Amino acid sequence: MNQPSFIPTLSPLRGFAALIVAIFHFQGVVGSLVPEGNMLFAKFYLMVDLFFVLSGFIMVHVYGQWFQDSIDRKRFMTFMKARFARLYPLHLFTFLYILGWVIVLWTKLGFDEVPVNIQKVFSPWSIPTNLLLIQAWGMHLEASWNLPAWSISVEWFLYLVFPFMFSFLSKSSATTKWILAGTITGTLLVIMYVIQPIYAELYNAAQTVSEGPILPQAQNSIDLVTGFALLRGLCGFVSGMLIYELYRKDWQRERLKKGFWFWGICGFLIVMWSGDWLPDVFTVGLFSLLILHAAYVEGWTRTILNNRVCTYLGDISYSIYMVHIPIMGSFLLYSIMNGQTDMQTPDIDLKTKWVAASVFMLLLIGIASLTYRFIEKPMRRWLKRNLNQRS
C-alpha cells in the first residue's frame, strides 16, 4: 500500500488554530482583549470546527485507501490503535495533572468549600467518562476536567465511524455527495437555531446565580461541547471528507493556488467575526474552502506557511491545545487554595491584558514543546509499537 504524500501547508493551520483557542480561553480569565463591542475573539471557539474539517480531510488523505474497497477488521483495528496512540497519552497526562491539583484542593479545603462552579467542572462523576474519552457523548451538560478535551472525545467518536463513512462516500455518486453537503448545511442550521438555544436553556436551568456563567440564548452559533457536539463534529468532519474529493480531482486548482485567496478568506472572517455578522454555518463552509486552498497554495504564501516556525507550531499543536487549560488551571486552583474564592477578574487595562497574554503564550509554547518531546512523541511511538505487537 503506497504511503500518501505529505501536504506540509496544512500542518501550520493546526498550530494557528490551537494558539487561537488558547487566546479564546485566556481572555475568559483576564477579560476581553479587544475594545468593547468587538466580537472577534468571542468567535474563536470556531477554531475547533476548523480542526474537525481538517481532520476529515487528512483522514481521507492518509487512511482512505485502507477502506476503499471494504472494512477489513485487521485494518480497522490498526487504524484505531494508531489514533488511540495519537490522542490518549497526552489526554491522560493532562487529566492526571489536573486531578493531582484537584485532590490537593479537596484535601486542603474540603469538597463543600470549593466554589460550586469548580465542583461541577471537576466532578468525581465525570472521571470515568473522561478516562474513557466519552465525556462529550451526552452524559454531562458541560465540559469537565481538561475542558478542551471535549473535542478530543468527539474526535474519538469520529475515528470510530470514519471507516464506515468513507466506505459509503467512496461508493456514492456525485449527486449523493451534493445531497450530503446540503444535509450538512441543514443540520448546522438546526444546531444554530433549534438545538443550541434549547441547550442554553437546559444549562441555565441547572445553574444558580452563585454558580457562575449563564449561557446567553445565542443566535448564529453552533457552540455545543457535549451531546449534540457529536453532530457538530460530524458535520465538520464530513465536510473535510467531501472537500478532499475536490482536492483529489484538482477542482479549481489553477485559481485557488494563488496565495491571495488565503489572506482574503482570513481577512473576510476577521471582519465578519468582529461584528458577529457571519452565522457559524457559513464559517464551516469557508473553513472547507480555506483548507482546500491551503492544500493547493503556491508562491510566497506557501513559503510563509512552510517556514520553520509555522511548521513547528503545527507539530506541537496538539500539545498547545491540551496543555493551555492545565496551565491556567494551575494558577486558578492555587488562588482558590490560598483563599481567593471570588473568581472575578480584576479591572485591568487593555495594554496590561496583552502583556499578560504575550507572556502566557510564550510560556504555553515552551511547556507544549516539552510535553511534545517527552510525553506525546515517545508515548505515541511506544503505544503503536506495543499495541501492534499484541494484534
One Martini backbone bead per residue (centre of mass of N, CA, C, O) as a GRO file, in nm:
protein
  391
    1MET     BB    1   0.093   0.038   0.026
    2ASN     BB    2   0.082   0.358  -0.035
    3GLN     BB    3   0.222   0.649   0.070
    4PRO     BB    4   0.108   0.938   0.130
    5SER     BB    5   0.144   1.251   0.072
    6PHE     BB    6   0.260   1.534   0.206
    7ILE     BB    7   0.091   1.835   0.344
    8PRO     BB    8   0.253   2.104   0.474
    9THR     BB    9   0.030   2.348   0.473
   10LEU     BB   10  -0.160   2.223   0.705
   11SER     BB   11  -0.009   2.219   0.979
   12PRO     BB   12  -0.016   2.528   1.059
   13LEU     BB   13  -0.323   2.544   1.111
   14ARG     BB   14  -0.313   2.399   1.381
   15GLY     BB   15  -0.135   2.600   1.531
   16PHE     BB   16  -0.312   2.851   1.503
   17ALA     BB   17  -0.571   2.730   1.628
   18ALA     BB   18  -0.454   2.661   1.908
   19LEU     BB   19  -0.375   2.953   1.986
   20ILE     BB   20  -0.660   3.074   1.958
   21VAL     BB   21  -0.793   2.903   2.175
   22ALA     BB   22  -0.612   3.002   2.404
   23ILE     BB   23  -0.701   3.299   2.383
   24PHE     BB   24  -0.999   3.252   2.433
   25HIS     BB   25  -0.954   3.143   2.728
   26PHE     BB   26  -0.780   3.374   2.845
   27GLN     BB   27  -1.003   3.601   2.822
   28GLY     BB   28  -1.181   3.460   3.043
   29VAL     BB   29  -0.981   3.570   3.271
   30VAL     BB   30  -0.891   3.887   3.183
   31GLY     BB   31  -1.055   3.957   2.945
   32SER     BB   32  -1.094   4.150   2.695
   33LEU     BB   33  -0.870   4.213   2.399
   34VAL     BB   34  -1.097   4.400   2.298
   35PRO     BB   35  -1.300   4.622   2.228
   36GLU     BB   36  -1.595   4.720   2.286
   37GLY     BB   37  -1.804   4.531   2.054
   38ASN     BB   38  -1.592   4.326   1.980
   39MET     BB   39  -1.629   3.976   1.849
   40LEU     BB   40  -1.380   3.821   1.758
   41PHE     BB   41  -1.285   3.644   2.011
   42ALA     BB   42  -1.572   3.512   2.060
   43LYS     BB   43  -1.529   3.326   1.778
   44PHE     BB   44  -1.282   3.120   1.848
   45TYR     BB   45  -1.437   2.847   1.886
   46LEU     BB   46  -1.423   2.774   1.569
   47MET     BB   47  -1.146   2.627   1.558
   48VAL     BB   48  -1.262   2.345   1.612
   49ASP     BB   49  -1.394   2.322   1.328
   50LEU     BB   50  -1.130   2.324   1.179
   51PHE     BB   51  -1.033   2.058   1.294
   52PHE     BB   52  -1.261   1.881   1.180
   53VAL     BB   53  -1.215   1.937   0.880
   54LEU     BB   54  -0.915   1.861   0.874
   55SER     BB   55  -0.952   1.571   0.972
   56GLY     BB   56  -1.122   1.464   0.737
   57PHE     BB   57  -0.913   1.523   0.518
   58ILE     BB   58  -0.669   1.358   0.638
   59MET     BB   59  -0.799   1.079   0.668
   60VAL     BB   60  -0.837   1.034   0.366
   61HIS     BB   61  -0.542   1.077   0.278
   62VAL     BB   62  -0.418   0.847   0.471
   63TYR     BB   63  -0.681   0.613   0.501
   64GLY     BB   64  -0.871   0.565   0.259
   65GLN     BB   65  -0.733   0.312   0.114
   66TRP     BB   66  -0.804   0.107   0.341
   67PHE     BB   67  -1.144   0.158   0.271
   68GLN     BB   68  -1.223   0.138  -0.035
   69ASP     BB   69  -1.357  -0.164  -0.047
   70SER     BB   70  -1.325  -0.237   0.270
   71ILE     BB   71  -1.378  -0.353   0.616
   72ASP     BB   72  -1.116  -0.450   0.777
   73ARG     BB   73  -1.044  -0.558   1.084
   74LYS     BB   74  -0.737  -0.514   1.095
   75ARG     BB   75  -0.736  -0.222   0.987
   76PHE     BB   76  -0.924  -0.103   1.193
   77MET     BB   77  -0.742  -0.165   1.440
   78THR     BB   78  -0.491  -0.016   1.341
   79PHE     BB   79  -0.625   0.259   1.321
   80MET     BB   80  -0.721   0.283   1.622
   81LYS     BB   81  -0.442   0.254   1.748
   82ALA     BB   82  -0.319   0.506   1.616
   83ARG     BB   83  -0.528   0.709   1.735
   84PHE     BB   84  -0.484   0.641   2.030
   85ALA     BB   85  -0.178   0.712   2.034
   86ARG     BB   86  -0.235   1.014   1.962
   87LEU     BB   87  -0.446   1.098   2.200
   88TYR     BB   88  -0.413   0.962   2.497
   89PRO     BB   89  -0.150   1.035   2.649
   90LEU     BB   90  -0.204   1.346   2.682
   91HIS     BB   91  -0.477   1.324   2.806
   92LEU     BB   92  -0.389   1.168   3.058
   93PHE     BB   93  -0.175   1.361   3.163
   94THR     BB   94  -0.359   1.614   3.198
   95PHE     BB   95  -0.565   1.482   3.381
   96LEU     BB   96  -0.369   1.398   3.614
   97TYR     BB   97  -0.270   1.679   3.674
   98ILE     BB   98  -0.543   1.798   3.759
   99LEU     BB   99  -0.614   1.586   3.971
  100GLY     BB  100  -0.387   1.656   4.164
  101TRP     BB  101  -0.481   1.943   4.228
  102VAL     BB  102  -0.770   1.866   4.329
  103ILE     BB  103  -0.688   1.688   4.565
  104VAL     BB  104  -0.545   1.911   4.717
  105LEU     BB  105  -0.791   2.095   4.737
  106TRP     BB  106  -0.979   1.899   4.889
  107THR     BB  107  -0.788   1.852   5.129
  108LYS     BB  108  -0.768   2.153   5.223
  109LEU     BB  109  -1.095   2.244   5.201
  110GLY     BB  110  -1.300   2.075   5.088
  111PHE     BB  111  -1.554   2.018   4.881
  112ASP     BB  112  -1.774   2.231   4.996
  113GLU     BB  113  -1.558   2.486   4.973
  114VAL     BB  114  -1.581   2.476   4.686
  115PRO     BB  115  -1.675   2.616   4.428
  116VAL     BB  116  -1.942   2.517   4.244
  117ASN     BB  117  -1.820   2.543   3.955
  118ILE     BB  118  -1.573   2.365   4.028
  119GLN     BB  119  -1.721   2.109   4.109
  120LYS     BB  120  -1.841   2.055   3.825
  121VAL     BB  121  -1.584   2.034   3.654
  122PHE     BB  122  -1.459   1.835   3.908
  123SER     BB  123  -1.625   1.581   3.895
  124PRO     BB  124  -1.623   1.251   3.987
  125TRP     BB  125  -1.843   1.156   3.770
  126SER     BB  126  -1.635   1.241   3.517
  127ILE     BB  127  -1.394   1.048   3.522
  128PRO     BB  128  -1.474   0.795   3.351
  129THR     BB  129  -1.540   0.952   3.084
  130ASN     BB  130  -1.256   1.071   3.049
  131LEU     BB  131  -1.100   0.799   3.038
  132LEU     BB  132  -1.295   0.700   2.783
  133LEU     BB  133  -1.363   0.943   2.586
  134ILE     BB  134  -1.706   1.022   2.657
  135GLN     BB  135  -1.782   1.321   2.772
  136ALA     BB  136  -1.935   1.426   2.485
  137TRP     BB  137  -2.191   1.198   2.466
  138GLY     BB  138  -2.425   1.318   2.697
  139MET     BB  139  -2.367   1.289   3.024
  140HIS     BB  140  -2.323   1.604   3.011
  141LEU     BB  141  -2.361   1.966   3.021
  142GLU     BB  142  -2.041   1.984   3.038
  143ALA     BB  143  -1.735   2.050   3.060
  144SER     BB  144  -1.440   1.867   3.183
  145TRP     BB  145  -1.161   1.933   3.323
  146ASN     BB  146  -1.010   1.923   3.035
  147LEU     BB  147  -1.198   2.107   2.845
  148PRO     BB  148  -1.092   2.055   2.538
  149ALA     BB  149  -1.145   1.734   2.546
  150TRP     BB  150  -1.421   1.721   2.412
  151SER     BB  151  -1.304   1.713   2.115
  152ILE     BB  152  -1.155   1.444   2.155
  153SER     BB  153  -1.409   1.280   2.202
  154VAL     BB  154  -1.523   1.340   1.921
  155GLU     BB  155  -1.287   1.227   1.758
  156TRP     BB  156  -1.317   0.937   1.855
  157PHE     BB  157  -1.591   0.899   1.725
  158LEU     BB  158  -1.501   0.965   1.431
  159TYR     BB  159  -1.302   0.730   1.405
  160LEU     BB  160  -1.510   0.499   1.440
  161VAL     BB  161  -1.683   0.602   1.169
  162PHE     BB  162  -1.498   0.653   0.924
  163PRO     BB  163  -1.488   0.385   0.758
  164PHE     BB  164  -1.797   0.394   0.697
  165MET     BB  165  -1.812   0.669   0.562
  166PHE     BB  166  -1.604   0.616   0.339
  167SER     BB  167  -1.738   0.370   0.212
  168PHE     BB  168  -1.987   0.529   0.126
  169LEU     BB  169  -1.854   0.760  -0.041
  170SER     BB  170  -1.690   0.578  -0.247
  171LYS     BB  171  -1.994   0.472  -0.361
  172SER     BB  172  -2.088   0.750  -0.437
  173SER     BB  173  -2.239   0.986  -0.594
  174ALA     BB  174  -2.244   1.311  -0.677
  175THR     BB  175  -2.534   1.359  -0.584
  176THR     BB  176  -2.502   1.247  -0.296
  177LYS     BB  177  -2.285   1.453  -0.210
  178TRP     BB  178  -2.462   1.705  -0.246
  179ILE     BB  179  -2.677   1.617  -0.047
  180LEU     BB  180  -2.485   1.602   0.195
  181ALA     BB  181  -2.403   1.899   0.195
  182GLY     BB  182  -2.693   1.999   0.246
  183THR     BB  183  -2.731   1.845   0.516
  184ILE     BB  184  -2.513   1.992   0.671
  185THR     BB  185  -2.639   2.270   0.654
  186GLY     BB  186  -2.910   2.195   0.788
  187THR     BB  187  -2.790   2.092   1.055
  188LEU     BB  188  -2.651   2.358   1.142
  189LEU     BB  189  -2.913   2.519   1.153
  190VAL     BB  190  -3.043   2.350   1.377
  191ILE     BB  191  -2.827   2.398   1.587
  192MET     BB  192  -2.851   2.711   1.596
  193TYR     BB  193  -3.195   2.745   1.613
  194VAL     BB  194  -3.253   2.491   1.823
  195ILE     BB  195  -3.038   2.340   2.001
  196GLN     BB  196  -2.874   2.567   2.138
  197PRO     BB  197  -3.109   2.711   2.290
  198ILE     BB  198  -3.191   2.459   2.451
  199TYR     BB  199  -2.924   2.412   2.591
  200ALA     BB  200  -2.909   2.686   2.735
  201GLU     BB  201  -3.167   2.640   2.899
  202LEU     BB  202  -3.076   2.384   3.050
  203TYR     BB  203  -2.819   2.498   3.172
  204ASN     BB  204  -2.949   2.740   3.327
  205ALA     BB  205  -3.146   2.564   3.500
  206ALA     BB  206  -2.883   2.426   3.654
  207GLN     BB  207  -2.837   2.702   3.775
  208THR     BB  208  -2.695   2.954   3.972
  209VAL     BB  209  -2.581   3.256   4.050
  210SER     BB  210  -2.323   3.127   4.212
  211GLU     BB  211  -2.214   2.930   3.961
  212GLY     BB  212  -2.199   3.138   3.726
  213PRO     BB  213  -2.227   3.111   3.410
  214ILE     BB  214  -2.453   3.227   3.164
  215LEU     BB  215  -2.606   3.137   2.888
  216PRO     BB  216  -2.683   3.256   2.605
  217GLN     BB  217  -2.925   3.307   2.356
  218ALA     BB  218  -2.796   3.206   2.093
  219GLN     BB  219  -2.700   3.320   1.774
  220ASN     BB  220  -2.531   3.181   1.514
  221SER     BB  221  -2.463   2.907   1.685
  222ILE     BB  222  -2.243   2.593   1.752
  223ASP     BB  223  -2.169   2.596   2.074
  224LEU     BB  224  -2.102   2.272   2.143
  225VAL     BB  225  -1.971   2.025   2.411
  226THR     BB  226  -2.224   1.826   2.413
  227GLY     BB  227  -2.376   1.571   2.261
  228PHE     BB  228  -2.435   1.750   1.981
  229ALA     BB  229  -2.128   1.767   1.930
  230LEU     BB  230  -2.117   1.523   1.743
  231LEU     BB  231  -2.268   1.666   1.513
  232ARG     BB  232  -2.079   1.897   1.477
  233GLY     BB  233  -1.830   1.725   1.410
  234LEU     BB  234  -1.952   1.567   1.170
  235CYS     BB  235  -1.992   1.805   0.980
  236GLY     BB  236  -1.695   1.885   0.957
  237PHE     BB  237  -1.572   1.611   0.879
  238VAL     BB  238  -1.739   1.563   0.617
  239SER     BB  239  -1.649   1.819   0.479
  240GLY     BB  240  -1.353   1.728   0.455
  241MET     BB  241  -1.414   1.476   0.282
  242LEU     BB  242  -1.544   1.631   0.044
  243ILE     BB  243  -1.303   1.819  -0.018
  244TYR     BB  244  -1.111   1.592  -0.100
  245GLU     BB  245  -1.253   1.527  -0.364
  246LEU     BB  246  -1.165   1.795  -0.495
  247TYR     BB  247  -0.862   1.761  -0.460
  248ARG     BB  248  -0.833   1.495  -0.623
  249LYS     BB  249  -0.959   1.665  -0.890
  250ASP     BB  250  -0.844   1.962  -0.905
  251TRP     BB  251  -1.037   2.175  -0.810
  252GLN     BB  252  -0.947   2.492  -0.888
  253ARG     BB  253  -0.633   2.508  -0.877
  254GLU     BB  254  -0.541   2.750  -1.055
  255ARG     BB  255  -0.697   2.956  -0.873
  256LEU     BB  256  -0.625   2.860  -0.563
  257LYS     BB  257  -0.301   2.882  -0.570
  258LYS     BB  258  -0.339   3.165  -0.501
  259GLY     BB  259  -0.252   3.343  -0.217
  260PHE     BB  260  -0.488   3.562  -0.177
  261TRP     BB  261  -0.711   3.374  -0.076
  262PHE     BB  262  -0.614   3.324   0.208
  263TRP     BB  263  -0.619   3.627   0.305
  264GLY     BB  264  -0.910   3.684   0.224
  265ILE     BB  265  -1.050   3.484   0.412
  266CYS     BB  266  -0.928   3.582   0.677
  267GLY     BB  267  -1.023   3.878   0.653
  268PHE     BB  268  -1.326   3.819   0.635
  269LEU     BB  269  -1.354   3.680   0.911
  270ILE     BB  270  -1.259   3.915   1.087
  271VAL     BB  271  -1.477   4.116   1.004
  272MET     BB  272  -1.732   3.939   1.064
  273TRP     BB  273  -1.666   3.871   1.363
  274SER     BB  274  -1.650   4.158   1.485
  275GLY     BB  275  -1.985   4.184   1.419
  276ASP     BB  276  -2.145   3.921   1.405
  277TRP     BB  277  -2.224   3.852   1.067
  278LEU     BB  278  -2.157   3.527   1.079
  279PRO     BB  279  -2.277   3.242   1.047
  280ASP     BB  280  -2.145   2.939   1.130
  281VAL     BB  281  -2.219   2.777   0.873
  282PHE     BB  282  -2.030   2.955   0.686
  283THR     BB  283  -1.763   2.900   0.824
  284VAL     BB  284  -1.737   2.601   0.755
  285GLY     BB  285  -1.725   2.654   0.450
  286LEU     BB  286  -1.467   2.835   0.461
  287PHE     BB  287  -1.281   2.624   0.583
  288SER     BB  288  -1.292   2.433   0.344
  289LEU     BB  289  -1.169   2.636   0.141
  290LEU     BB  290  -0.907   2.693   0.299
  291ILE     BB  291  -0.795   2.401   0.288
  292LEU     BB  292  -0.791   2.368  -0.015
  293HIS     BB  293  -0.604   2.607  -0.064
  294ALA     BB  294  -0.364   2.516   0.118
  295ALA     BB  295  -0.308   2.258  -0.055
  296TYR     BB  296  -0.239   2.435  -0.325
  297VAL     BB  297  -0.051   2.648  -0.254
  298GLU     BB  298   0.161   2.907  -0.374
  299GLY     BB  299   0.438   3.072  -0.321
  300TRP     BB  300   0.459   3.296  -0.059
  301THR     BB  301   0.249   3.148   0.113
  302ARG     BB  302   0.393   2.877   0.122
  303THR     BB  303   0.653   2.985   0.251
  304ILE     BB  304   0.524   3.078   0.513
  305LEU     BB  305   0.387   2.807   0.604
  306ASN     BB  306   0.688   2.648   0.568
  307ASN     BB  307   0.818   2.756   0.792
  308ARG     BB  308   0.966   2.663   1.085
  309VAL     BB  309   0.766   2.789   1.283
  310CYS     BB  310   0.495   2.693   1.164
  311THR     BB  311   0.566   2.393   1.161
  312TYR     BB  312   0.615   2.365   1.467
  313LEU     BB  313   0.334   2.451   1.560
  314GLY     BB  314   0.203   2.209   1.422
  315ASP     BB  315   0.350   1.984   1.579
  316ILE     BB  316   0.250   2.119   1.878
  317SER     BB  317  -0.065   2.160   1.876
  318TYR     BB  318  -0.171   1.944   2.072
  319SER     BB  319  -0.020   2.051   2.316
  320ILE     BB  320  -0.135   2.330   2.319
  321TYR     BB  321  -0.432   2.241   2.349
  322MET     BB  322  -0.388   2.053   2.621
  323VAL     BB  323  -0.212   2.270   2.821
  324HIS     BB  324  -0.355   2.552   2.864
  325ILE     BB  325  -0.552   2.478   3.096
  326PRO     BB  326  -0.356   2.361   3.307
  327ILE     BB  327  -0.207   2.627   3.341
  328MET     BB  328  -0.447   2.802   3.430
  329GLY     BB  329  -0.547   2.605   3.654
  330SER     BB  330  -0.310   2.635   3.845
  331PHE     BB  331  -0.366   2.932   3.921
  332LEU     BB  332  -0.657   2.895   4.013
  333LEU     BB  333  -0.616   2.672   4.236
  334TYR     BB  334  -0.411   2.832   4.399
  335SER     BB  335  -0.599   3.066   4.470
  336ILE     BB  336  -0.810   2.899   4.622
  337MET     BB  337  -0.611   2.779   4.840
  338ASN     BB  338  -0.553   3.106   4.917
  339GLY     BB  339  -0.871   3.233   4.939
  340GLN     BB  340  -0.972   3.283   4.632
  341THR     BB  341  -1.318   3.259   4.564
  342ASP     BB  342  -1.316   3.512   4.390
  343MET     BB  343  -1.326   3.509   4.022
  344GLN     BB  344  -1.284   3.796   3.970
  345THR     BB  345  -1.160   4.008   3.746
  346PRO     BB  346  -0.954   4.242   3.733
  347ASP     BB  347  -0.926   4.578   3.650
  348ILE     BB  348  -0.770   4.600   3.339
  349ASP     BB  349  -0.596   4.701   3.091
  350LEU     BB  350  -0.531   4.629   2.765
  351LYS     BB  351  -0.221   4.629   2.775
  352THR     BB  352  -0.189   4.431   3.014
  353LYS     BB  353  -0.336   4.196   2.882
  354TRP     BB  354  -0.129   4.162   2.645
  355VAL     BB  355   0.112   4.104   2.818
  356ALA     BB  356  -0.006   3.854   2.952
  357ALA     BB  357  -0.061   3.700   2.687
  358SER     BB  358   0.234   3.687   2.589
  359VAL     BB  359   0.347   3.532   2.828
  360PHE     BB  360   0.159   3.291   2.805
  361MET     BB  361   0.241   3.201   2.516
  362LEU     BB  362   0.536   3.143   2.579
  363LEU     BB  363   0.481   2.936   2.799
  364LEU     BB  364   0.312   2.744   2.628
  365ILE     BB  365   0.525   2.673   2.411
  366GLY     BB  366   0.733   2.562   2.608
  367ILE     BB  367   0.558   2.334   2.736
  368ALA     BB  368   0.466   2.200   2.470
  369SER     BB  369   0.750   2.116   2.386
  370LEU     BB  370   0.789   1.917   2.621
  371THR     BB  371   0.538   1.732   2.581
  372TYR     BB  372   0.611   1.653   2.292
  373ARG     BB  373   0.895   1.523   2.355
  374PHE     BB  374   0.821   1.352   2.647
  375ILE     BB  375   0.516   1.244   2.573
  376GLU     BB  376   0.385   1.229   2.292
  377LYS     BB  377   0.599   1.085   2.112
  378PRO     BB  378   0.699   0.841   2.287
  379MET     BB  379   0.411   0.725   2.352
  380ARG     BB  380   0.323   0.676   2.064
  381ARG     BB  381   0.544   0.479   1.986
  382TRP     BB  382   0.500   0.273   2.213
  383LEU     BB  383   0.205   0.203   2.154
  384LYS     BB  384   0.227   0.116   1.861
  385ARG     BB  385   0.428  -0.111   1.911
  386ASN     BB  386   0.262  -0.274   2.134
  387LEU     BB  387  -0.014  -0.302   1.995
  388ASN     BB  388   0.091  -0.450   1.735
  389GLN     BB  389   0.216  -0.700   1.885
  390ARG     BB  390  -0.089  -0.791   1.997
  391SER     BB  391  -0.242  -0.855   1.711
   0.00000   0.00000   0.00000
